[in-house]
């Protein structure tokens, strides 16, 4: 009898861990989506200044930020609902989010310098 109880507790623990991982992925999805929208806003608000080189670099960093955030959104949407895969994808998404944030900071600094 006790063997069945242990199995049920293990399954419940696994389900709880999967739910927590899905919530972590959902928060990254929302952050990536909002930051992707911010890249579009930055691009629309910016105007070319007297230095066209700075503006072109800003557009380039803005594109890289947009691609990083879009990759995160795509990766999360296509992620299988397997715990080990979600953990691996979460690490990849964190790296892409960091890259995107760095590019977005460079974009805003360059747009400010225009």
Secondary structure, DSSP 8 states (H G I E B T S, - for coil): -HHHHHHHHHHHHHHHHHHHHHHHHHHHHHHHHHHHHHHHHHHHH----S-HHHHHHHHHHHHHHHHHHHHHHHHHHT--S-HHHHHHHHHHHHHHHHHHHHHHHHHHHHHHH-
